Amino acid sequence: MASKKKKLKPNGITFGMATVILMSIAIVLILTSIKIYLSNQIYYESKVVNKMTREVSVLKAENVMLQQSVEALKFKNRVTDTIFVIQDN
């Protein structure tokens, strides 16, 4: 009888499988690093926006106080002008 050799399938990891696995891991790492980078950029930009929002609210409050001060000075000026007019007569 002729001896027939059986073709055995490889039982380990082939080079093709290893490259597919490494490429998959590389893609996942790249996508994850992009997500982390974008998350950090969004965080830092939101910090800047929050700081500017706080500054705007402070400036609006200061504007209200200055307008009240101007109104008080206008009233005081009108009253003192009236007193000078009365004293001149």
PDB file of N, CA, C and O in Angstrom, chain B, residues numbered from 101:
ATOM      1  N   MET B 101       0.829  -1.173   0.000  1.00  0.00           N
ATOM      2  CA  MET B 101       0.000   0.000   0.000  1.00  0.00           C
ATOM      3  C   MET B 101       0.874   1.236   0.000  1.00  0.00           C
ATOM      4  O   MET B 101       1.948   1.312   0.597  1.00  0.00           O
ATOM      5  N   ALA B 102       0.352   2.147  -0.681  1.00  0.00           N
ATOM      6  CA  ALA B 102       1.080   3.406  -0.736  1.00  0.00           C
ATOM      7  C   ALA B 102       0.749   4.221   0.494  1.00  0.00           C
ATOM      8  O   ALA B 102      -0.409   4.352   0.891  1.00  0.00           O
ATOM      9  N   SER B 103       1.764   4.747   1.068  1.00  0.00           N
ATOM     10  CA  SER B 103       1.508   5.546   2.266  1.00  0.00           C
ATOM     11  C   SER B 103       1.101   6.955   1.847  1.00  0.00           C
ATOM     12  O   SER B 103       1.787   7.632   1.081  1.00  0.00           O
ATOM     13  N   LYS B 104       0.014   7.344   2.357  1.00  0.00           N
ATOM     14  CA  LYS B 104      -0.499   8.681   2.064  1.00  0.00           C
ATOM     15  C   LYS B 104      -0.205   9.583   3.255  1.00  0.00           C
ATOM     16  O   LYS B 104      -0.448   9.237   4.411  1.00  0.00           O
ATOM     17  N   LYS B 105       0.313  10.720   2.930  1.00  0.00           N
ATOM     18  CA  LYS B 105       0.562  11.695   3.995  1.00  0.00           C
ATOM     19  C   LYS B 105      -0.656  12.596   4.096  1.00  0.00           C
ATOM     20  O   LYS B 105      -1.149  13.132   3.104  1.00  0.00           O
ATOM     21  N   LYS B 106      -1.111  12.740   5.297  1.00  0.00           N
ATOM     22  CA  LYS B 106      -2.245  13.639   5.531  1.00  0.00           C
ATOM     23  C   LYS B 106      -1.725  15.071   5.627  1.00  0.00           C
ATOM     24  O   LYS B 106      -0.691  15.355   6.232  1.00  0.00           O
ATOM     25  N   LYS B 107      -2.482  15.939   5.011  1.00  0.00           N
ATOM     26  CA  LYS B 107      -2.142  17.345   5.114  1.00  0.00           C
ATOM     27  C   LYS B 107      -2.703  17.846   6.436  1.00  0.00           C
ATOM     28  O   LYS B 107      -3.917  17.848   6.642  1.00  0.00           O
ATOM     29  N   LEU B 108      -1.840  18.259   7.306  1.00  0.00           N
ATOM     30  CA  LEU B 108      -2.281  18.732   8.616  1.00  0.00           C
ATOM     31  C   LEU B 108      -2.512  20.235   8.566  1.00  0.00           C
ATOM     32  O   LEU B 108      -1.736  20.984   7.974  1.00  0.00           O
ATOM     33  N   LYS B 109      -3.596  20.652   9.200  1.00  0.00           N
ATOM     34  CA  LYS B 109      -3.864  22.086   9.338  1.00  0.00           C
ATOM     35  C   LYS B 109      -3.018  22.606  10.492  1.00  0.00           C
ATOM     36  O   LYS B 109      -2.845  21.919  11.498  1.00  0.00           O
ATOM     37  N   PRO B 110      -2.498  23.804  10.350  1.00  0.00           N
ATOM     38  CA  PRO B 110      -1.707  24.335  11.462  1.00  0.00           C
ATOM     39  C   PRO B 110      -2.613  24.608  12.660  1.00  0.00           C
ATOM     40  O   PRO B 110      -3.709  25.154  12.525  1.00  0.00           O
ATOM     41  N   ASN B 111      -2.137  24.223  13.802  1.00  0.00           N
ATOM     42  CA  ASN B 111      -2.919  24.385  15.027  1.00  0.00           C
ATOM     43  C   ASN B 111      -2.571  25.663  15.776  1.00  0.00           C
ATOM     44  O   ASN B 111      -3.222  25.974  16.774  1.00  0.00           O
ATOM     45  N   GLY B 112      -1.595  26.394  15.344  1.00  0.00           N
ATOM     46  CA  GLY B 112      -1.173  27.599  16.048  1.00  0.00           C
ATOM     47  C   GLY B 112      -1.668  28.847  15.345  1.00  0.00           C
ATOM     48  O   GLY B 112      -2.556  28.806  14.493  1.00  0.00           O
ATOM     49  N   ILE B 113      -1.078  29.929  15.723  1.00  0.00           N
ATOM     50  CA  ILE B 113      -1.424  31.212  15.123  1.00  0.00           C
ATOM     51  C   ILE B 113      -0.545  31.395  13.894  1.00  0.00           C
ATOM     52  O   ILE B 113       0.680  31.285  13.954  1.00  0.00           O
ATOM     53  N   THR B 114      -1.197  31.674  12.799  1.00  0.00           N
ATOM     54  CA  THR B 114      -0.438  31.891  11.572  1.00  0.00           C
ATOM     55  C   THR B 114       0.010  33.346  11.496  1.00  0.00           C
ATOM     56  O   THR B 114      -0.441  34.198  12.262  1.00  0.00           O
ATOM     57  N   PHE B 115       0.904  33.604  10.560  1.00  0.00           N
ATOM     58  CA  PHE B 115       1.404  34.966  10.378  1.00  0.00           C
ATOM     59  C   PHE B 115       0.276  35.903   9.961  1.00  0.00           C
ATOM     60  O   PHE B 115       0.235  37.048  10.410  1.00  0.00           O
ATOM     61  N   GLY B 116      -0.619  35.449   9.132  1.00  0.00           N
ATOM     62  CA  GLY B 116      -1.756  36.264   8.694  1.00  0.00           C
ATOM     63  C   GLY B 116      -2.667  36.622   9.855  1.00  0.00           C
ATOM     64  O   GLY B 116      -3.125  37.759   9.968  1.00  0.00           O
ATOM     65  N   MET B 117      -2.927  35.646  10.717  1.00  0.00           N
ATOM     66  CA  MET B 117      -3.769  35.915  11.888  1.00  0.00           C
ATOM     67  C   MET B 117      -3.092  36.923  12.815  1.00  0.00           C
ATOM     68  O   MET B 117      -3.750  37.805  13.366  1.00  0.00           O
ATOM     69  N   ALA B 118      -1.795  36.792  12.983  1.00  0.00           N
ATOM     70  CA  ALA B 118      -1.060  37.710  13.857  1.00  0.00           C
ATOM     71  C   ALA B 118      -1.097  39.123  13.298  1.00  0.00           C
ATOM     72  O   ALA B 118      -1.261  40.081  14.054  1.00  0.00           O
ATOM     73  N   THR B 119      -0.948  39.267  11.983  1.00  0.00           N
ATOM     74  CA  THR B 119      -0.995  40.610  11.405  1.00  0.00           C
ATOM     75  C   THR B 119      -2.384  41.215  11.525  1.00  0.00           C
ATOM     76  O   THR B 119      -2.518  42.412  11.780  1.00  0.00           O
ATOM     77  N   VAL B 120      -3.428  40.398  11.345  1.00  0.00           N
ATOM     78  CA  VAL B 120      -4.797  40.909  11.504  1.00  0.00           C
ATOM     79  C   VAL B 120      -5.023  41.361  12.940  1.00  0.00           C
ATOM     80  O   VAL B 120      -5.622  42.410  13.175  1.00  0.00           O
ATOM     81  N   ILE B 121      -4.550  40.581  13.892  1.00  0.00           N
ATOM     82  CA  ILE B 121      -4.714  40.935  15.309  1.00  0.00           C
ATOM     83  C   ILE B 121      -3.947  42.221  15.622  1.00  0.00           C
ATOM     84  O   ILE B 121      -4.475  43.113  16.285  1.00  0.00           O
ATOM     85  N   LEU B 122      -2.716  42.317  15.151  1.00  0.00           N
ATOM     86  CA  LEU B 122      -1.921  43.522  15.414  1.00  0.00           C
ATOM     87  C   LEU B 122      -2.524  44.753  14.747  1.00  0.00           C
ATOM     88  O   LEU B 122      -2.532  45.834  15.336  1.00  0.00           O
ATOM     89  N   MET B 123      -3.024  44.599  13.538  1.00  0.00           N
ATOM     90  CA  MET B 123      -3.675  45.726  12.858  1.00  0.00           C
ATOM     91  C   MET B 123      -4.937  46.145  13.608  1.00  0.00           C
ATOM     92  O   MET B 123      -5.216  47.337  13.741  1.00  0.00           O
ATOM     93  N   SER B 124      -5.695  45.175  14.094  1.00  0.00           N
ATOM     94  CA  SER B 124      -6.908  45.496  14.858  1.00  0.00           C
ATOM     95  C   SER B 124      -6.558  46.252  16.131  1.00  0.00           C
ATOM     96  O   SER B 124      -7.209  47.240  16.473  1.00  0.00           O
ATOM     97  N   ILE B 125      -5.538  45.790  16.824  1.00  0.00           N
ATOM     98  CA  ILE B 125      -5.111  46.462  18.053  1.00  0.00           C
ATOM     99  C   ILE B 125      -4.624  47.875  17.741  1.00  0.00           C
ATOM    100  O   ILE B 125      -4.917  48.813  18.483  1.00  0.00           O
ATOM    101  N   ALA B 126      -3.883  48.027  16.649  1.00  0.00           N
ATOM    102  CA  ALA B 126      -3.388  49.351  16.267  1.00  0.00           C
ATOM    103  C   ALA B 126      -4.544  50.295  15.953  1.00  0.00           C
ATOM    104  O   ALA B 126      -4.523  51.456  16.363  1.00  0.00           O
ATOM    105  N   ILE B 127      -5.546  49.812  15.234  1.00  0.00           N
ATOM    106  CA  ILE B 127      -6.711  50.645  14.904  1.00  0.00           C
ATOM    107  C   ILE B 127      -7.448  51.058  16.169  1.00  0.00           C
ATOM    108  O   ILE B 127      -7.837  52.217  16.314  1.00  0.00           O
ATOM    109  N   VAL B 128      -7.643  50.107  17.091  1.00  0.00           N
ATOM    110  CA  VAL B 128      -8.333  50.421  18.346  1.00  0.00           C
ATOM    111  C   VAL B 128      -7.540  51.450  19.143  1.00  0.00           C
ATOM    112  O   VAL B 128      -8.122  52.382  19.697  1.00  0.00           O
ATOM    113  N   LEU B 129      -6.219  51.295  19.208  1.00  0.00           N
ATOM    114  CA  LEU B 129      -5.392  52.258  19.946  1.00  0.00           C
ATOM    115  C   LEU B 129      -5.434  53.641  19.307  1.00  0.00           C
ATOM    116  O   LEU B 129      -5.502  54.649  20.010  1.00  0.00           O
ATOM    117  N   ILE B 130      -5.395  53.691  17.991  1.00  0.00           N
ATOM    118  CA  ILE B 130      -5.458  54.987  17.306  1.00  0.00           C
ATOM    119  C   ILE B 130      -6.792  55.669  17.573  1.00  0.00           C
ATOM    120  O   ILE B 130      -6.835  56.856  17.896  1.00  0.00           O
ATOM    121  N   LEU B 131      -7.883  54.916  17.437  1.00  0.00           N
ATOM    122  CA  LEU B 131      -9.207  55.506  17.672  1.00  0.00           C
ATOM    123  C   LEU B 131      -9.375  55.938  19.123  1.00  0.00           C
ATOM    124  O   LEU B 131      -9.975  56.977  19.397  1.00  0.00           O
ATOM    125  N   THR B 132      -8.851  55.147  20.050  1.00  0.00           N
ATOM    126  CA  THR B 132      -8.949  55.495  21.468  1.00  0.00           C
ATOM    127  C   THR B 132      -8.135  56.749  21.778  1.00  0.00           C
ATOM    128  O   THR B 132      -8.588  57.618  22.523  1.00  0.00           O
ATOM    129  N   SER B 133      -6.938  56.840  21.208  1.00  0.00           N
ATOM    130  CA  SER B 133      -6.122  58.031  21.472  1.00  0.00           C
ATOM    131  C   SER B 133      -6.757  59.277  20.864  1.00  0.00           C
ATOM    132  O   SER B 133      -6.669  60.355  21.450  1.00  0.00           O
ATOM    133  N   ILE B 134      -7.394  59.152  19.706  1.00  0.00           N
ATOM    134  CA  ILE B 134      -8.099  60.291  19.115  1.00  0.00           C
ATOM    135  C   ILE B 134      -9.245  60.727  20.015  1.00  0.00           C
ATOM    136  O   ILE B 134      -9.457  61.922  20.220  1.00  0.00           O
ATOM    137  N   LYS B 135      -9.987  59.759  20.555  1.00  0.00           N
ATOM    138  CA  LYS B 135     -11.107  60.082  21.445  1.00  0.00           C
ATOM    139  C   LYS B 135     -10.606  60.779  22.708  1.00  0.00           C
ATOM    140  O   LYS B 135     -11.208  61.753  23.160  1.00  0.00           O
ATOM    141  N   ILE B 136      -9.515  60.288  23.274  1.00  0.00           N
ATOM    142  CA  ILE B 136      -8.957  60.902  24.482  1.00  0.00           C
ATOM    143  C   ILE B 136      -8.482  62.320  24.185  1.00  0.00           C
ATOM    144  O   ILE B 136      -8.722  63.231  24.978  1.00  0.00           O
ATOM    145  N   TYR B 137      -7.817  62.513  23.065  1.00  0.00           N
ATOM    146  CA  TYR B 137      -7.340  63.845  22.683  1.00  0.00           C
ATOM    147  C   TYR B 137      -8.504  64.815  22.528  1.00  0.00           C
ATOM    148  O   TYR B 137      -8.463  65.932  23.045  1.00  0.00           O
ATOM    149  N   LEU B 138      -9.543  64.385  21.813  1.00  0.00           N
ATOM    150  CA  LEU B 138     -10.700  65.265  21.607  1.00  0.00           C
ATOM    151  C   LEU B 138     -11.410  65.570  22.923  1.00  0.00           C
ATOM    152  O   LEU B 138     -11.857  66.696  23.139  1.00  0.00           O
ATOM    153  N   SER B 139     -11.516  64.577  23.799  1.00  0.00           N
ATOM    154  CA  SER B 139     -12.142  64.809  25.102  1.00  0.00           C
ATOM    155  C   SER B 139     -11.355  65.834  25.906  1.00  0.00           C
ATOM    156  O   SER B 139     -11.940  66.708  26.545  1.00  0.00           O
ATOM    157  N   ASN B 140     -10.033  65.728  25.877  1.00  0.00           N
ATOM    158  CA  ASN B 140      -9.203  66.706  26.593  1.00  0.00           C
ATOM    159  C   ASN B 140      -9.355  68.096  26.003  1.00  0.00           C
ATOM    160  O   ASN B 140      -9.444  69.074  26.746  1.00  0.00           O
ATOM    161  N   GLN B 141      -9.386  68.202  24.691  1.00  0.00           N
ATOM    162  CA  GLN B 141      -9.543  69.508  24.059  1.00  0.00           C
ATOM    163  C   GLN B 141     -10.893  70.126  24.410  1.00  0.00           C
ATOM    164  O   GLN B 141     -10.978  71.324  24.680  1.00  0.00           O
ATOM    165  N   ILE B 142     -11.941  69.315  24.406  1.00  0.00           N
ATOM    166  CA  ILE B 142     -13.270  69.813  24.773  1.00  0.00           C
ATOM    167  C   ILE B 142     -13.265  70.288  26.220  1.00  0.00           C
ATOM    168  O   ILE B 142     -13.848  71.326  26.532  1.00  0.00           O
ATOM    169  N   TYR B 143     -12.608  69.536  27.110  1.00  0.00           N
ATOM    170  CA  TYR B 143     -12.544  69.916  28.517  1.00  0.00           C
ATOM    171  C   TYR B 143     -11.853  71.268  28.688  1.00  0.00           C
ATOM    172  O   TYR B 143     -12.359  72.143  29.389  1.00  0.00           O
ATOM    173  N   TYR B 144     -10.693  71.436  28.044  1.00  0.00           N
ATOM    174  CA  TYR B 144      -9.959  72.687  28.208  1.00  0.00           C
ATOM    175  C   TYR B 144     -10.692  73.862  27.566  1.00  0.00           C
ATOM    176  O   TYR B 144     -10.665  74.970  28.100  1.00  0.00           O
ATOM    177  N   GLU B 145     -11.337  73.637  26.441  1.00  0.00           N
ATOM    178  CA  GLU B 145     -12.117  74.711  25.815  1.00  0.00           C
ATOM    179  C   GLU B 145     -13.308  75.089  26.693  1.00  0.00           C
ATOM    180  O   GLU B 145     -13.652  76.267  26.792  1.00  0.00           O
ATOM    181  N   SER B 146     -13.942  74.101  27.332  1.00  0.00           N
ATOM    182  CA  SER B 146     -15.069  74.418  28.204  1.00  0.00           C
ATOM    183  C   SER B 146     -14.600  75.198  29.428  1.00  0.00           C
ATOM    184  O   SER B 146     -15.335  76.039  29.945  1.00  0.00           O
ATOM    185  N   LYS B 147     -13.373  74.925  29.899  1.00  0.00           N
ATOM    186  CA  LYS B 147     -12.833  75.721  31.004  1.00  0.00           C
ATOM    187  C   LYS B 147     -12.676  77.175  30.585  1.00  0.00           C
ATOM    188  O   LYS B 147     -12.994  78.083  31.353  1.00  0.00           O
ATOM    189  N   VAL B 148     -12.187  77.398  29.371  1.00  0.00           N
ATOM    190  CA  VAL B 148     -12.016  78.767  28.868  1.00  0.00           C
ATOM    191  C   VAL B 148     -13.372  79.445  28.731  1.00  0.00           C
ATOM    192  O   VAL B 148     -13.531  80.609  29.101  1.00  0.00           O
ATOM    193  N   VAL B 149     -14.350  78.715  28.197  1.00  0.00           N
ATOM    194  CA  VAL B 149     -15.692  79.281  28.018  1.00  0.00           C
ATOM    195  C   VAL B 149     -16.307  79.617  29.370  1.00  0.00           C
ATOM    196  O   VAL B 149     -16.924  80.672  29.518  1.00  0.00           O
ATOM    197  N   ASN B 150     -16.150  78.742  30.357  1.00  0.00           N
ATOM    198  CA  ASN B 150     -16.689  79.014  31.693  1.00  0.00           C
ATOM    199  C   ASN B 150     -16.023  80.238  32.317  1.00  0.00           C
ATOM    200  O   ASN B 150     -16.688  81.041  32.971  1.00  0.00           O
ATOM    201  N   LYS B 151     -14.714  80.381  32.117  1.00  0.00           N
ATOM    202  CA  LYS B 151     -14.013  81.551  32.656  1.00  0.00           C
ATOM    203  C   LYS B 151     -14.542  82.824  32.012  1.00  0.00           C
ATOM    204  O   LYS B 151     -14.785  83.816  32.699  1.00  0.00           O
ATOM    205  N   MET B 152     -14.723  82.798  30.694  1.00  0.00           N
ATOM    206  CA  MET B 152     -15.245  83.978  30.006  1.00  0.00           C
ATOM    207  C   MET B 152     -16.677  84.276  30.437  1.00  0.00           C
ATOM    208  O   MET B 152     -17.049  85.442  30.570  1.00  0.00           O
ATOM    209  N   THR B 153     -17.474  83.253  30.654  1.00  0.00           N
ATOM    210  CA  THR B 153     -18.851  83.453  31.106  1.00  0.00           C
ATOM    211  C   THR B 153     -18.873  84.121  32.476  1.00  0.00           C
ATOM    212  O   THR B 153     -19.667  85.028  32.721  1.00  0.00           O
ATOM    213  N   ARG B 154     -17.986  83.661  33.373  1.00  0.00           N
ATOM    214  CA  ARG B 154     -17.899  84.296  34.696  1.00  0.00           C
ATOM    215  C   ARG B 154     -17.479  85.750  34.570  1.00  0.00           C
ATOM    216  O   ARG B 154     -18.032  86.619  35.244  1.00  0.00           O
ATOM    217  N   GLU B 155     -16.499  86.023  33.706  1.00  0.00           N
ATOM    218  CA  GLU B 155     -16.045  87.401  33.522  1.00  0.00           C
ATOM    219  C   GLU B 155     -17.157  88.279  32.956  1.00  0.00           C
ATOM    220  O   GLU B 155     -17.297  89.436  33.354  1.00  0.00           O
ATOM    221  N   VAL B 156     -17.943  87.742  32.036  1.00  0.00           N
ATOM    222  CA  VAL B 156     -19.052  88.510  31.462  1.00  0.00           C
ATOM    223  C   VAL B 156     -20.074  88.837  32.537  1.00  0.00           C
ATOM    224  O   VAL B 156     -20.563  89.964  32.604  1.00  0.00           O
ATOM    225  N   SER B 157     -20.403  87.860  33.383  1.00  0.00           N
ATOM    226  CA  SER B 157     -21.394  88.130  34.429  1.00  0.00           C
ATOM    227  C   SER B 157     -20.867  89.159  35.430  1.00  0.00           C
ATOM    228  O   SER B 157     -21.626  90.002  35.909  1.00  0.00           O
ATOM    229  N   VAL B 158     -19.575  89.094  35.748  1.00  0.00           N
ATOM    230  CA  VAL B 158     -18.980  90.084  36.658  1.00  0.00           C
ATOM    231  C   VAL B 158     -19.012  91.465  36.022  1.00  0.00           C
ATOM    232  O   VAL B 158     -19.333  92.449  36.689  1.00  0.00           O
ATOM    233  N   LEU B 159     -18.680  91.547  34.736  1.00  0.00           N
ATOM    234  CA  LEU B 159     -18.694  92.842  34.054  1.00  0.00           C
ATOM    235  C   LEU B 159     -20.108  93.410  33.945  1.00  0.00           C
ATOM    236  O   LEU B 159     -20.294  94.623  34.037  1.00  0.00           O
ATOM    237  N   LYS B 160     -21.101  92.548  33.753  1.00  0.00           N
ATOM    238  CA  LYS B 160     -22.486  93.031  33.711  1.00  0.00           C
ATOM    239  C   LYS B 160     -22.896  93.586  35.068  1.00  0.00           C
ATOM    240  O   LYS B 160     -23.551  94.625  35.144  1.00  0.00           O
ATOM    241  N   ALA B 161     -22.506  92.888  36.152  1.00  0.00           N
ATOM    242  CA  ALA B 161     -22.820  93.381  37.493  1.00  0.00           C
ATOM    243  C   ALA B 161     -22.104  94.704  37.756  1.00  0.00           C
ATOM    244  O   ALA B 161     -22.682  95.619  38.343  1.00  0.00           O
ATOM    245  N   GLU B 162     -20.859  94.805  37.325  1.00  0.00           N
ATOM    246  CA  GLU B 162     -20.113  96.054  37.497  1.00  0.00           C
ATOM    247  C   GLU B 162     -20.745  97.178  36.682  1.00  0.00           C
ATOM    248  O   GLU B 162     -20.777  98.325  37.128  1.00  0.00           O
ATOM    249  N   ASN B 163     -21.242  96.859  35.502  1.00  0.00           N
ATOM    250  CA  ASN B 163     -21.910  97.854  34.665  1.00  0.00           C
ATOM    251  C   ASN B 163     -23.156  98.393  35.364  1.00  0.00           C
ATOM    252  O   ASN B 163     -23.414  99.597  35.340  1.00  0.00           O
ATOM    253  N   VAL B 164     -23.925  97.504  35.985  1.00  0.00           N
ATOM    254  CA  VAL B 164     -25.122  97.945  36.710  1.00  0.00           C
ATOM    255  C   VAL B 164     -24.727  98.868  37.855  1.00  0.00           C
ATOM    256  O   VAL B 164     -25.361  99.900  38.071  1.00  0.00           O
ATOM    257  N   MET B 165     -23.678  98.497  38.591  1.00  0.00           N
ATOM    258  CA  MET B 165     -23.236  99.338  39.705  1.00  0.00           C
ATOM    259  C   MET B 165     -22.761 100.701  39.208  1.00  0.00           C
ATOM    260  O   MET B 165     -23.059 101.723  39.825  1.00  0.00           O
ATOM    261  N   LEU B 166     -22.029 100.722  38.103  1.00  0.00           N
ATOM    262  CA  LEU B 166     -21.548 101.994  37.557  1.00  0.00           C
ATOM    263  C   LEU B 166     -22.698 102.858  37.056  1.00  0.00           C
ATOM    264  O   LEU B 166     -22.671 104.077  37.223  1.00  0.00           O
ATOM    265  N   GLN B 167     -23.697 102.249  36.450  1.00  0.00           N
ATOM    266  CA  GLN B 167     -24.862 103.017  36.001  1.00  0.00           C
ATOM    267  C   GLN B 167     -25.598 103.625  37.188  1.00  0.00           C
ATOM    268  O   GLN B 167     -26.059 104.764  37.117  1.00  0.00           O
ATOM    269  N   GLN B 168     -25.711 102.871  38.278  1.00  0.00           N
ATOM    270  CA  GLN B 168     -26.349 103.412  39.476  1.00  0.00           C
ATOM    271  C   GLN B 168     -25.525 104.567  40.041  1.00  0.00           C
ATOM    272  O   GLN B 168     -26.078 105.570  40.492  1.00  0.00           O
ATOM    273  N   SER B 169     -24.214 104.420  40.015  1.00  0.00           N
ATOM    274  CA  SER B 169     -23.346 105.492  40.507  1.00  0.00           C
ATOM    275  C   SER B 169     -23.479 106.741  39.640  1.00  0.00           C
ATOM    276  O   SER B 169     -23.521 107.858  40.157  1.00  0.00           O
ATOM    277  N   VAL B 170     -23.545 106.553  38.327  1.00  0.00           N
ATOM    278  CA  VAL B 170     -23.714 107.692  37.417  1.00  0.00           C
ATOM    279  C   VAL B 170     -25.049 108.375  37.676  1.00  0.00           C
ATOM    280  O   VAL B 170     -25.119 109.604  37.707  1.00  0.00           O
ATOM    281  N   GLU B 171     -26.098 107.604  37.860  1.00  0.00           N
ATOM    282  CA  GLU B 171     -27.414 108.188  38.141  1.00  0.00           C
ATOM    283  C   GLU B 171     -27.384 108.968  39.451  1.00  0.00           C
ATOM    284  O   GLU B 171     -27.969 110.047  39.544  1.00  0.00           O
ATOM    285  N   ALA B 172     -26.706 108.427  40.462  1.00  0.00           N
ATOM    286  CA  ALA B 172     -26.605 109.135  41.742  1.00  0.00           C
ATOM    287  C   ALA B 172     -25.839 110.444  41.575  1.00  0.00           C
ATOM    288  O   ALA B 172     -26.224 111.464  42.147  1.00  0.00           O
ATOM    289  N   LEU B 173     -24.761 110.422  40.798  1.00  0.00           N
ATOM    290  CA  LEU B 173     -23.991 111.649  40.568  1.00  0.00           C
ATOM    291  C   LEU B 173     -24.791 112.662  39.759  1.00  0.00           C
ATOM    292  O   LEU B 173     -24.710 113.863  40.017  1.00  0.00           O
ATOM    293  N   LYS B 174     -25.567 112.187  38.780  1.00  0.00           N
ATOM    294  CA  LYS B 174     -26.414 113.104  38.006  1.00  0.00           C
ATOM    295  C   LYS B 174     -27.447 113.762  38.917  1.00  0.00           C
ATOM    296  O   LYS B 174     -27.688 114.966  38.829  1.00  0.00           O
ATOM    297  N   PHE B 175     -28.052 112.963  39.790  1.00  0.00           N
ATOM    298  CA  PHE B 175     -29.049 113.511  40.711  1.00  0.00           C
ATOM    299  C   PHE B 175     -28.401 114.529  41.648  1.00  0.00           C
ATOM    300  O   PHE B 175     -28.948 115.605  41.887  1.00  0.00           O
ATOM    301  N   LYS B 176     -27.224 114.172  42.176  1.00  0.00           N
ATOM    302  CA  LYS B 176     -26.519 115.076  43.085  1.00  0.00           C
ATOM    303  C   LYS B 176     -26.154 116.375  42.359  1.00  0.00           C
ATOM    304  O   LYS B 176     -26.267 117.455  42.939  1.00  0.00           O
ATOM    305  N   ASN B 177     -25.726 116.284  41.118  1.00  0.00           N
ATOM    306  CA  ASN B 177     -25.363 117.459  40.334  1.00  0.00           C
ATOM    307  C   ASN B 177     -26.583 118.342  40.094  1.00  0.00           C
ATOM    308  O   ASN B 177     -26.491 119.566  40.186  1.00  0.00           O
ATOM    309  N   ARG B 178     -27.717 117.734  39.787  1.00  0.00           N
ATOM    310  CA  ARG B 178     -28.936 118.518  39.561  1.00  0.00           C
ATOM    311  C   ARG B 178     -29.379 119.220  40.840  1.00  0.00           C
ATOM    312  O   ARG B 178     -29.821 120.368  40.805  1.00  0.00           O
ATOM    313  N   VAL B 179     -29.259 118.527  41.962  1.00  0.00           N
ATOM    314  CA  VAL B 179     -29.665 119.120  43.238  1.00  0.00           C
ATOM    315  C   VAL B 179     -28.741 120.271  43.592  1.00  0.00           C
ATOM    316  O   VAL B 179     -29.215 121.328  44.009  1.00  0.00           O
ATOM    317  N   THR B 180     -27.439 120.095  43.438  1.00  0.00           N
ATOM    318  CA  THR B 180     -26.513 121.181  43.781  1.00  0.00           C
ATOM    319  C   THR B 180     -26.662 122.354  42.826  1.00  0.00           C
ATOM    320  O   THR B 180     -26.525 123.501  43.249  1.00  0.00           O
ATOM    321  N   ASP B 181     -26.943 122.100  41.532  1.00  0.00           N
ATOM    322  CA  ASP B 181     -27.189 123.200  40.593  1.00  0.00           C
ATOM    323  C   ASP B 181     -28.425 123.984  41.014  1.00  0.00           C
ATOM    324  O   ASP B 181     -28.443 125.213  40.934  1.00  0.00           O
ATOM    325  N   THR B 182     -29.440 123.287  41.453  1.00  0.00           N
ATOM    326  CA  THR B 182     -30.660 123.947  41.900  1.00  0.00           C
ATOM    327  C   THR B 182     -30.386 124.783  43.141  1.00  0.00           C
ATOM    328  O   THR B 182     -30.912 125.889  43.269  1.00  0.00           O
ATOM    329  N   ILE B 183     -29.575 124.273  44.052  1.00  0.00           N
ATOM    330  CA  ILE B 183     -29.245 125.021  45.269  1.00  0.00           C
ATOM    331  C   ILE B 183     -28.482 126.289  44.906  1.00  0.00           C
ATOM    332  O   ILE B 183     -28.753 127.343  45.480  1.00  0.00           O
ATOM    333  N   PHE B 184     -27.543 126.221  43.975  1.00  0.00           N
ATOM    334  CA  PHE B 184     -26.805 127.418  43.560  1.00  0.00           C
ATOM    335  C   PHE B 184     -27.728 128.429  42.904  1.00  0.00           C
ATOM    336  O   PHE B 184     -27.575 129.630  43.124  1.00  0.00           O
ATOM    337  N   VAL B 185     -28.671 127.978  42.114  1.00  0.00           N
ATOM    338  CA  VAL B 185     -29.616 128.891  41.458  1.00  0.00           C
ATOM    339  C   VAL B 185     -30.473 129.575  42.514  1.00  0.00           C
ATOM    340  O   VAL B 185     -30.735 130.773  42.409  1.00  0.00           O
ATOM    341  N   ILE B 186     -30.911 128.844  43.521  1.00  0.00           N
ATOM    342  CA  ILE B 186     -31.747 129.420  44.577  1.00  0.00           C
ATOM    343  C   ILE B 186     -30.935 130.427  45.385  1.00  0.00           C
ATOM    344  O   ILE B 186     -31.459 131.485  45.736  1.00  0.00           O
ATOM    345  N   GLN B 187     -29.676 130.132  45.689  1.00  0.00           N
ATOM    346  CA  GLN B 187     -28.854 131.034  46.488  1.00  0.00           C
ATOM    347  C   GLN B 187     -28.499 132.302  45.723  1.00  0.00           C
ATOM    348  O   GLN B 187     -28.296 133.347  46.341  1.00  0.00           O
ATOM    349  N   ASP B 188     -28.418 132.240  44.395  1.00  0.00           N
ATOM    350  CA  ASP B 188     -28.095 133.427  43.599  1.00  0.00           C
ATOM    351  C   ASP B 188     -29.244 134.429  43.628  1.00  0.00           C
ATOM    352  O   ASP B 188     -29.003 135.634  43.545  1.00  0.00           O
ATOM    353  N   ASN B 189     -30.441 133.980  43.741  1.00  0.00           N
ATOM    354  CA  ASN B 189     -31.599 134.891  43.732  1.00  0.00           C
ATOM    355  C   ASN B 189     -31.696 135.598  45.003  1.00  0.00           C
ATOM    356  O   ASN B 189     -32.604 136.409  45.190  1.00  0.00           O
TER     357      ASN B 189
END
